[in-house]
Amino acid sequence: MPTIDPGKMRVGNKIVLDDQLWVVTDWQLRTPGNLRSFVVIKIKNLIDGRAIERTFRGSAERIELAEVENRMCEYQYHDDMGHHFMDLTSYDQFALQDDFLGQQANFLIAGAEVQVGYWNGRPIGLELPLKMVFKIIDTVDDVARGNSSGNITKDAQLETGITIQVPAFIKNGDSVLVNTETGLYVERA
């Protein structure tokens, strides 16, 4: 397994501590006066979501880097077992639960290609495309007639069931580009 000096670690590194997978969320090198410097990292467990802070003194300590494999998968459908995906390389199918996906489940549509991270042979995370196209299935048509500035917004329900704010000129059946990280309207597609 590859290792890293704590002083060379950066935000976003995936590491293994106590046989668990963590991602570095904050990194600081501290040098108090004439004492030895040390590294303080904040890490988040990628399996259960816990966040902790750890201190490393000296470059003699080594941290094991996690070998995370990313695979392209296609979202298939949702049922009582969870959200079903197919690995586009091996064609293996698997299901992920709602609590595992969190808010990302709101942006899953059949046929969407997503990147799934694997560690020790099991899925640990899902990465959606930054922007995706969705169809508007329900919105009010008459919000402010005559105002074409685009500053007035209204609620619109996407085909996945979530509601977002869109400009007043968007109508039922329109396709819109949505930022999947923020859930905000970007533009008409």
C-alpha positions as a Markdown table, in Angstrom:
| # | Residue | x | y | z |
|---|---|---|---|---|
| 1 | Met | 0.0 | 0.0 | 0.0 |
| 2 | Pro | 1.3 | 3.5 | -0.8 |
| 3 | Thr | 1.9 | 5.8 | 2.1 |
| 4 | Ile | 2.3 | 9.6 | 2.4 |
| 5 | Asp | 4.1 | 11.9 | 4.8 |
| 6 | Pro | 1.5 | 13.9 | 6.8 |
| 7 | Gly | 3.3 | 17.2 | 5.7 |
| 8 | Lys | 2.6 | 16.3 | 2.0 |
| 9 | Met | -1.1 | 15.5 | 2.5 |
| 10 | Arg | -3.7 | 17.7 | 0.9 |
| 11 | Val | -7.5 | 18.3 | 1.1 |
| 12 | Gly | -9.3 | 15.5 | -0.9 |
| 13 | Asn | -6.7 | 12.8 | -0.2 |
| 14 | Lys | -8.4 | 9.5 | 0.7 |
| 15 | Ile | -6.5 | 7.7 | 3.5 |
| 16 | Val | -6.9 | 4.6 | 5.6 |
| 17 | Leu | -6.7 | 5.0 | 9.4 |
| 18 | Asp | -7.7 | 2.2 | 11.8 |
| 19 | Asp | -8.9 | 0.1 | 8.9 |
| 20 | Gln | -11.4 | 2.7 | 7.8 |
| 21 | Leu | -11.6 | 4.9 | 4.8 |
| 22 | Trp | -11.4 | 8.7 | 5.4 |
| 23 | Val | -11.2 | 11.8 | 3.2 |
| 24 | Val | -9.1 | 14.8 | 4.3 |
| 25 | Thr | -11.4 | 17.9 | 4.6 |
| 26 | Asp | -8.9 | 20.3 | 6.2 |
| 27 | Trp | -5.1 | 20.3 | 6.5 |
| 28 | Gln | -2.9 | 22.7 | 8.6 |
| 29 | Leu | 0.8 | 22.8 | 9.3 |
| 30 | Arg | 1.4 | 24.4 | 12.7 |
| 31 | Thr | 4.7 | 25.7 | 14.0 |
| 32 | Pro | 4.3 | 27.0 | 17.6 |
| 33 | Gly | 7.3 | 29.2 | 18.4 |
| 34 | Asn | 10.6 | 27.3 | 18.7 |
| 35 | Leu | 8.8 | 23.9 | 19.1 |
| 36 | Arg | 8.6 | 21.2 | 16.4 |
| 37 | Ser | 6.0 | 21.7 | 13.8 |
| 38 | Phe | 3.1 | 19.3 | 13.5 |
| 39 | Val | 0.2 | 18.6 | 11.1 |
| 40 | Val | -3.4 | 18.8 | 12.1 |
| 41 | Ile | -5.9 | 17.2 | 9.7 |
| 42 | Lys | -9.7 | 17.1 | 9.8 |
| 43 | Ile | -11.0 | 13.9 | 8.2 |
| 44 | Lys | -14.5 | 12.5 | 7.4 |
| 45 | Asn | -15.3 | 8.8 | 7.4 |
| 46 | Leu | -16.6 | 7.9 | 3.9 |
| 47 | Ile | -18.6 | 4.9 | 5.2 |
| 48 | Asp | -20.5 | 6.3 | 8.2 |
| 49 | Gly | -20.0 | 10.1 | 7.8 |
| 50 | Arg | -18.2 | 10.7 | 11.2 |
| 51 | Ala | -15.8 | 13.7 | 11.2 |
| 52 | Ile | -12.7 | 13.8 | 13.5 |
| 53 | Glu | -9.4 | 15.7 | 13.9 |
| 54 | Arg | -6.0 | 14.0 | 14.1 |
| 55 | Thr | -2.6 | 15.4 | 14.9 |
| 56 | Phe | 0.7 | 14.0 | 13.4 |
| 57 | Arg | 4.0 | 15.0 | 14.9 |
| 58 | Gly | 7.1 | 14.5 | 12.7 |
| 59 | Ser | 7.7 | 13.2 | 9.2 |
| 60 | Ala | 8.5 | 9.7 | 10.6 |
| 61 | Glu | 4.8 | 9.0 | 10.7 |
| 62 | Arg | 3.4 | 7.7 | 7.5 |
| 63 | Ile | -0.3 | 7.5 | 6.5 |
| 64 | Glu | -1.6 | 4.9 | 4.2 |
| 65 | Leu | -3.2 | 6.2 | 1.0 |
| 66 | Ala | -6.5 | 4.5 | 0.0 |
| 67 | Glu | -6.6 | 2.9 | -3.4 |
| 68 | Val | -10.1 | 4.0 | -4.6 |
| 69 | Glu | -11.2 | 2.7 | -8.0 |
| 70 | Asn | -13.7 | 4.8 | -10.0 |
| 71 | Arg | -16.0 | 3.0 | -12.3 |
| 72 | Met | -18.6 | 4.4 | -14.8 |
| 73 | Cys | -22.1 | 3.0 | -14.0 |
| 74 | Glu | -25.5 | 3.6 | -15.5 |
| 75 | Tyr | -28.5 | 4.3 | -13.3 |
| 76 | Gln | -31.3 | 1.9 | -14.1 |
| 77 | Tyr | -34.3 | 2.3 | -11.7 |
| 78 | His | -35.6 | 2.6 | -8.1 |
| 79 | Asp | -37.7 | 0.1 | -6.2 |
| 80 | Asp | -38.0 | -1.3 | -2.6 |
| 81 | Met | -34.5 | -2.7 | -2.7 |
| 82 | Gly | -33.0 | 0.7 | -3.5 |
| 83 | His | -31.5 | 2.5 | -6.5 |
| 84 | His | -30.2 | 0.1 | -9.1 |
| 85 | Phe | -27.0 | 0.7 | -11.2 |
| 86 | Met | -25.1 | -1.3 | -13.8 |
| 87 | Asp | -21.3 | -1.3 | -14.1 |
| 88 | Leu | -20.6 | -0.3 | -17.7 |
| 89 | Thr | -17.4 | -2.4 | -17.8 |
| 90 | Ser | -18.4 | -5.7 | -16.2 |
| 91 | Tyr | -22.2 | -5.3 | -16.6 |
| 92 | Asp | -22.7 | -6.3 | -12.9 |
| 93 | Gln | -25.8 | -4.8 | -11.3 |
| 94 | Phe | -26.1 | -3.5 | -7.8 |
| 95 | Ala | -28.4 | -1.5 | -5.6 |
| 96 | Leu | -27.6 | 1.5 | -3.3 |
| 97 | Gln | -29.9 | 2.6 | -0.5 |
| 98 | Asp | -31.5 | 6.1 | -0.2 |
| 99 | Asp | -29.5 | 6.9 | 3.0 |
| 100 | Phe | -26.3 | 6.1 | 1.2 |
| 101 | Leu | -27.1 | 8.4 | -1.7 |
| 102 | Gly | -28.6 | 11.3 | 0.3 |
| 103 | Gln | -29.5 | 14.3 | -1.8 |
| 104 | Gln | -27.9 | 12.8 | -4.9 |
| 105 | Ala | -30.9 | 10.5 | -5.2 |
| 106 | Asn | -33.0 | 13.6 | -6.3 |
| 107 | Phe | -31.0 | 13.9 | -9.5 |
| 108 | Leu | -31.0 | 10.3 | -10.7 |
| 109 | Ile | -32.8 | 9.6 | -14.0 |
| 110 | Ala | -32.9 | 6.3 | -15.9 |
| 111 | Gly | -29.9 | 6.1 | -18.3 |
| 112 | Ala | -27.8 | 8.7 | -16.5 |
| 113 | Glu | -24.1 | 7.8 | -16.4 |
| 114 | Val | -22.5 | 8.3 | -13.0 |
| 115 | Gln | -19.1 | 7.6 | -11.5 |
| 116 | Val | -19.1 | 5.2 | -8.5 |
| 117 | Gly | -16.0 | 5.0 | -6.2 |
| 118 | Tyr | -15.1 | 1.5 | -4.9 |
| 119 | Trp | -12.8 | 0.6 | -2.0 |
| 120 | Asn | -12.1 | -3.0 | -1.1 |
| 121 | Gly | -14.7 | -4.1 | -3.6 |
| 122 | Arg | -17.6 | -2.2 | -2.3 |
| 123 | Pro | -19.2 | 1.1 | -3.4 |
| 124 | Ile | -18.2 | 4.1 | -1.2 |
| 125 | Gly | -19.5 | 7.1 | -3.1 |
| 126 | Leu | -21.3 | 8.4 | -6.1 |
| 127 | Glu | -20.3 | 11.3 | -8.3 |
| 128 | Leu | -22.9 | 12.8 | -10.5 |
| 129 | Pro | -22.1 | 15.0 | -13.6 |
| 130 | Leu | -21.9 | 18.6 | -12.4 |
| 131 | Lys | -24.8 | 19.7 | -14.7 |
| 132 | Met | -27.7 | 17.5 | -15.9 |
| 133 | Val | -30.7 | 18.1 | -18.1 |
| 134 | Phe | -34.2 | 17.5 | -16.6 |
| 135 | Lys | -37.7 | 18.0 | -18.0 |
| 136 | Ile | -40.2 | 20.3 | -16.2 |
| 137 | Ile | -43.4 | 18.3 | -15.4 |
| 138 | Asp | -45.3 | 20.9 | -13.4 |
| 139 | Thr | -45.1 | 24.6 | -13.1 |
| 140 | Val | -47.4 | 27.6 | -13.0 |
| 141 | Asp | -47.7 | 29.3 | -16.4 |
| 142 | Asp | -49.0 | 32.8 | -15.4 |
| 143 | Val | -46.5 | 34.4 | -12.9 |
| 144 | Ala | -45.9 | 37.9 | -14.1 |
| 145 | Arg | -47.0 | 38.6 | -17.6 |
| 146 | Gly | -44.9 | 41.1 | -19.5 |
| 147 | Asn | -41.8 | 40.8 | -17.3 |
| 148 | Ser | -39.1 | 39.3 | -19.5 |
| 149 | Ser | -36.2 | 40.3 | -17.3 |
| 150 | Gly | -35.7 | 36.8 | -15.9 |
| 151 | Asn | -35.5 | 38.1 | -12.4 |
| 152 | Ile | -38.8 | 36.7 | -11.3 |
| 153 | Thr | -38.7 | 33.0 | -10.4 |
| 154 | Lys | -41.3 | 30.3 | -9.7 |
| 155 | Asp | -41.5 | 26.8 | -8.4 |
| 156 | Ala | -41.1 | 24.0 | -11.0 |
| 157 | Gln | -41.2 | 20.2 | -10.4 |
| 158 | Leu | -38.6 | 18.2 | -12.3 |
| 159 | Glu | -39.2 | 14.7 | -13.7 |
| 160 | Thr | -37.4 | 13.2 | -10.6 |
| 161 | Gly | -40.0 | 14.8 | -8.3 |
| 162 | Ile | -38.0 | 17.6 | -6.7 |
| 163 | Thr | -39.0 | 21.2 | -6.9 |
| 164 | Ile | -36.5 | 24.0 | -7.9 |
| 165 | Gln | -36.7 | 27.7 | -8.7 |
| 166 | Val | -36.8 | 28.6 | -12.4 |
| 167 | Pro | -37.3 | 31.9 | -14.3 |
| 168 | Ala | -40.9 | 32.9 | -15.1 |
| 169 | Phe | -40.5 | 32.1 | -18.8 |
| 170 | Ile | -40.0 | 28.3 | -18.2 |
| 171 | Lys | -43.1 | 26.3 | -19.1 |
| 172 | Asn | -44.3 | 22.7 | -18.6 |
| 173 | Gly | -42.4 | 20.3 | -20.9 |
| 174 | Asp | -39.3 | 22.5 | -21.1 |
| 175 | Ser | -35.9 | 21.0 | -20.5 |
| 176 | Val | -33.6 | 22.8 | -18.1 |
| 177 | Leu | -29.9 | 22.4 | -17.1 |
| 178 | Val | -29.5 | 22.0 | -13.3 |
| 179 | Asn | -26.4 | 22.1 | -11.2 |
| 180 | Thr | -26.4 | 18.8 | -9.2 |
| 181 | Glu | -24.2 | 20.1 | -6.4 |
| 182 | Thr | -26.4 | 23.1 | -5.6 |
| 183 | Gly | -29.8 | 22.1 | -7.1 |
| 184 | Leu | -30.0 | 25.4 | -8.8 |
| 185 | Tyr | -31.3 | 26.2 | -12.3 |
| 186 | Val | -28.5 | 27.0 | -14.8 |
| 187 | Glu | -30.2 | 27.6 | -18.1 |
| 188 | Arg | -32.8 | 26.3 | -20.5 |
| 189 | Ala | -31.6 | 23.3 | -22.4 |
